[in-house]
């Protein structure tokens, strides 16, 4: 009897020591097991309405893995991209939209995939503010550019799309933000008396964003930089362009100071507020 008890005790002790190695990891129950296509799609739609983005994404991905062919799978891919957008996951949203575009280039809703790509980073509030709070950044605002070109592709490929008008408005906004970023860097260079660098930034705005709201200030920066570099002819050329395009400019009302100190004071009055 004592021998049997010892054997049983040893066996229990061995089982306790073995733990997970004997029983394995805890089993994760799949709540969707046994669900058919219609049930999966319906449950995913419900989670989308409830704004439970994680659960909706999970259901759509399970649906696609089990039923990879047909309209439900294609729609699931598009819904996943939208859910990532609503989750404020721009990288995942763009990846999902790109995947849909690559797999279904002739899908009737392909324009929406391009639209999602464009607005994925557009709604990331504070992009420009983050750049400007750095004091100065010589880096390209890549997310703004990516958003612009995705929207441009939508408008170019599908000019009759229901999303084209909104995309065009967003593109205008993005152009102004990109130009403002360049001006921010130009101001930084001006204040540090790096006039050639400031001039290059201002010229970039004029050449690449001629219809932006930053054009007037870019011209003023050019005039100021040329003046401080004692390049009188180019300063006068830039001044004539400013007069032609912005006859009501505050700068023109003030006049162009000849003394460098006065000019700098005028500059500061405009850009140090």
C-alpha positions as CSV (number, residue, x, y, z in Angstrom):
1,X,0.0,0.0,0.0
2,X,2.8,2.3,1.0
3,X,4.6,1.5,-2.3
4,X,1.5,2.3,-4.4
5,X,1.0,5.6,-2.6
6,X,4.6,6.5,-3.3
7,X,4.2,5.7,-7.0
8,X,1.1,7.8,-7.2
9,X,2.7,10.7,-5.4
10,X,5.7,10.6,-7.7
11,X,3.5,10.5,-10.7
12,X,1.6,13.6,-9.6
13,X,4.8,15.4,-8.8
14,X,6.1,14.6,-12.3
15,X,2.9,15.9,-13.9
16,X,3.1,19.1,-11.9
17,X,6.7,19.6,-12.9
18,X,6.0,18.9,-16.5
19,X,3.1,21.3,-16.6
20,X,2.8,22.8,-20.1
21,X,5.2,20.3,-21.6
22,X,2.6,17.6,-21.1
23,X,-0.6,19.5,-21.6
24,X,0.7,22.1,-24.1
25,X,-0.2,25.7,-24.4
26,X,-3.7,26.7,-23.4
27,X,-6.1,26.2,-26.3
28,X,-7.5,29.4,-27.9
29,X,-11.1,28.9,-28.9
30,X,-12.1,30.1,-32.3
31,X,-15.5,31.7,-32.0
32,X,-16.0,31.7,-35.7
33,X,-15.6,27.9,-36.1
34,X,-18.5,26.6,-38.0
35,X,-19.6,30.0,-39.3
36,X,-20.5,30.0,-43.0
37,X,-19.6,32.8,-45.4
38,X,-22.8,34.8,-44.8
39,X,-22.4,34.6,-41.0
40,X,-18.8,35.8,-41.1
41,X,-19.6,38.7,-43.4
42,X,-22.6,39.7,-41.4
43,X,-20.7,39.6,-38.1
44,X,-17.9,41.7,-39.6
45,X,-20.4,44.3,-40.8
46,X,-21.9,44.4,-37.4
47,X,-18.5,45.1,-35.8
48,X,-17.9,47.8,-38.4
49,X,-21.1,49.5,-37.4
50,X,-20.1,49.2,-33.7
51,X,-16.7,50.7,-34.5
52,X,-15.0,47.7,-33.1
53,X,-12.3,47.9,-35.8
54,X,-10.0,45.2,-34.4
55,X,-12.7,42.6,-34.3
56,X,-14.0,43.7,-37.8
57,X,-10.6,43.3,-39.3
58,X,-10.2,39.9,-37.7
59,X,-13.5,38.7,-39.1
60,X,-12.8,40.0,-42.6
61,X,-9.3,38.4,-42.6
62,X,-10.7,35.1,-41.5
63,X,-13.4,35.3,-44.2
64,X,-10.8,35.9,-46.8
65,X,-8.6,33.0,-45.7
66,X,-11.5,30.6,-45.7
67,X,-13.3,31.9,-48.7
68,X,-10.6,33.6,-50.9
69,X,-12.6,33.8,-54.0
70,X,-15.7,35.8,-54.9
71,X,-17.1,39.3,-54.2
72,X,-17.2,38.9,-50.4
73,X,-13.4,38.3,-50.2
74,X,-12.7,41.3,-52.4
75,X,-15.0,43.5,-50.4
76,X,-13.4,42.2,-47.2
77,X,-10.0,43.5,-48.4
78,X,-11.4,46.9,-49.1
79,X,-13.2,47.0,-45.7
80,X,-10.0,46.1,-43.9
81,X,-8.3,49.1,-45.5
82,X,-11.1,51.3,-44.3
83,X,-11.0,49.9,-40.8
84,X,-7.3,50.6,-40.6
85,X,-8.0,54.1,-41.7
86,X,-10.6,54.6,-39.0
87,X,-8.1,53.1,-36.5
88,X,-5.6,55.9,-37.5
89,X,-3.2,53.3,-38.8
90,X,-2.1,55.0,-42.0
91,X,0.7,52.6,-42.9
92,X,-1.5,49.5,-42.6
93,X,-4.3,51.3,-44.4
94,X,-2.0,52.1,-47.4
95,X,-0.7,48.6,-47.4
96,X,-4.2,47.1,-47.5
97,X,-5.3,49.6,-50.2
98,X,-2.2,48.8,-52.3
99,X,-2.8,45.1,-52.0
100,X,-6.4,45.6,-53.2
101,X,-5.2,47.7,-56.2
102,X,-2.6,45.1,-57.2
103,X,-5.0,42.2,-56.9
104,X,-8.1,43.8,-58.4
105,X,-7.0,46.6,-60.9
106,X,-10.3,46.5,-62.7
107,X,-12.6,46.4,-59.7
108,X,-15.5,48.9,-60.0
109,X,-14.5,50.4,-56.6
110,X,-10.8,50.7,-57.4
111,X,-11.1,54.5,-57.2
112,X,-12.1,54.1,-53.5
113,X,-8.8,52.2,-52.8
114,X,-6.8,55.1,-54.3
115,X,-8.9,57.6,-52.3
116,X,-8.2,55.7,-49.1
117,X,-4.4,55.8,-49.9
118,X,-4.7,59.5,-50.3
119,X,-6.6,60.3,-47.1
120,X,-4.8,57.8,-44.9
121,X,-2.0,60.3,-43.9
122,X,-4.1,63.4,-44.7
123,X,-6.1,63.0,-41.6
124,X,-3.0,62.5,-39.4
125,X,-3.5,65.8,-37.6
126,X,-0.4,67.8,-36.7
127,X,1.9,66.5,-39.5
128,X,3.0,70.0,-40.4
129,X,3.0,71.2,-36.8
130,X,5.3,68.4,-35.9
131,X,7.7,69.4,-38.6
132,X,7.7,73.1,-37.6
133,X,8.0,72.4,-33.9
134,X,11.4,70.9,-34.7
135,X,12.7,74.4,-35.2
136,X,13.9,73.5,-38.7
137,X,13.9,70.4,-40.7
138,X,15.6,69.9,-44.0
139,X,13.7,66.6,-44.4
140,X,11.1,66.1,-47.1
141,X,7.5,65.9,-45.6
142,X,7.1,62.5,-47.2
143,X,3.7,61.7,-45.8
144,X,2.2,64.9,-47.3
145,X,3.8,64.2,-50.7
146,X,2.6,60.6,-50.6
147,X,-0.9,61.7,-49.8
148,X,-0.8,64.3,-52.7
149,X,0.4,61.9,-55.3
150,X,-2.1,59.2,-54.3
151,X,-4.9,61.7,-54.7
152,X,-3.4,63.0,-57.9
153,X,-3.4,59.4,-59.3
154,X,-7.1,59.1,-58.4
155,X,-8.0,62.3,-60.1
156,X,-5.9,61.5,-63.2
157,X,-7.1,57.9,-63.6
158,X,-10.7,58.4,-62.6
159,X,-11.7,62.1,-63.2
160,X,-15.4,61.1,-63.1
161,X,-15.1,59.4,-59.7
162,X,-17.4,60.4,-56.9
163,X,-14.3,61.1,-54.9
164,X,-12.5,63.3,-57.4
165,X,-13.9,66.6,-56.2
166,X,-13.0,66.0,-52.6
167,X,-9.6,64.7,-53.7
168,X,-9.0,67.9,-55.7
169,X,-9.8,70.1,-52.6
170,X,-7.4,68.0,-50.5
171,X,-4.7,68.3,-53.1
172,X,-5.0,72.1,-53.0
173,X,-4.6,72.0,-49.2
174,X,-1.6,69.7,-49.4
175,X,0.1,71.9,-51.9
176,X,-0.2,74.9,-49.6
177,X,1.1,72.9,-46.7
178,X,4.1,71.7,-48.7
179,X,4.8,75.2,-49.7
180,X,4.5,76.4,-46.2
181,X,7.0,73.9,-45.0
182,X,9.5,75.2,-47.5
183,X,8.9,78.7,-46.3
184,X,9.4,77.6,-42.7
185,X,12.8,76.4,-43.6
186,X,13.5,79.6,-45.7
187,X,12.6,81.7,-42.7
188,X,15.0,79.7,-40.5
189,X,17.8,80.3,-43.0
190,X,17.1,84.1,-43.3
191,X,17.2,84.5,-39.5
192,X,20.6,82.8,-39.5
193,X,21.8,84.9,-42.4
194,X,22.1,81.9,-44.7
195,X,20.7,84.0,-47.5
196,X,21.6,81.7,-50.4
197,X,20.0,78.7,-48.7
198,X,16.9,80.8,-48.0
199,X,16.8,82.0,-51.6
200,X,16.9,78.4,-52.9
201,X,13.9,77.4,-50.8
202,X,11.9,80.5,-51.9
203,X,12.7,79.8,-55.5
204,X,11.6,76.2,-55.0
205,X,8.2,77.4,-53.9
206,X,7.9,79.7,-56.9
207,X,8.8,77.0,-59.4
208,X,7.0,74.0,-57.8
209,X,4.0,75.6,-56.1
210,X,3.2,78.7,-58.2
211,X,-0.5,78.6,-57.3
212,X,0.0,78.2,-53.6
213,X,-0.8,80.7,-50.9
214,X,2.9,80.9,-50.1
215,X,3.9,82.5,-53.4
216,X,3.7,86.1,-52.1
217,X,5.9,85.5,-49.1
218,X,8.4,83.5,-51.2
219,X,8.8,86.5,-53.4
220,X,9.4,88.7,-50.4
221,X,12.0,86.3,-49.1
222,X,13.7,86.4,-52.5
223,X,13.7,90.2,-52.6
224,X,15.1,90.3,-49.1
225,X,17.8,87.7,-49.8
226,X,18.9,89.4,-53.0
227,X,19.1,92.8,-51.2
228,X,21.2,91.3,-48.4
229,X,23.4,89.6,-51.0
230,X,23.7,93.0,-52.9
231,X,22.3,91.5,-56.1
232,X,20.4,94.6,-57.1
233,X,19.3,93.5,-60.6
234,X,17.8,90.2,-59.3
235,X,16.2,92.0,-56.4
236,X,14.5,94.4,-58.8
237,X,13.3,91.6,-61.1
238,X,11.7,89.8,-58.1
239,X,10.2,93.1,-57.0
240,X,8.6,93.6,-60.4
241,X,7.1,90.0,-60.2
242,X,5.7,90.8,-56.8
243,X,4.2,94.1,-58.1
244,X,2.6,92.3,-61.0
245,X,1.1,89.4,-59.0
246,X,0.4,91.1,-55.7
247,X,-0.2,94.8,-56.3
248,X,-1.8,95.1,-52.8
249,X,1.1,93.5,-51.0
250,X,1.9,94.9,-47.6
251,X,5.6,95.1,-48.7
252,X,4.8,97.4,-51.7
253,X,2.9,99.7,-49.5
254,X,5.9,100.1,-47.2
255,X,8.5,100.5,-49.9
256,X,11.8,98.8,-50.4
257,X,14.3,100.1,-47.8
258,X,17.8,100.7,-49.2
259,X,19.6,100.4,-45.9
260,X,20.3,96.8,-44.8
261,X,19.5,97.5,-41.2
262,X,16.1,99.0,-42.1
263,X,15.4,96.2,-44.5
264,X,16.1,93.7,-41.9
265,X,13.8,95.5,-39.5
266,X,11.1,95.5,-42.1
267,X,11.7,91.7,-42.6
268,X,11.4,91.1,-38.9
269,X,8.1,93.0,-38.7
270,X,6.6,90.6,-41.2
271,X,8.0,87.3,-40.1
272,X,8.9,87.4,-36.4
273,X,5.3,87.7,-35.1
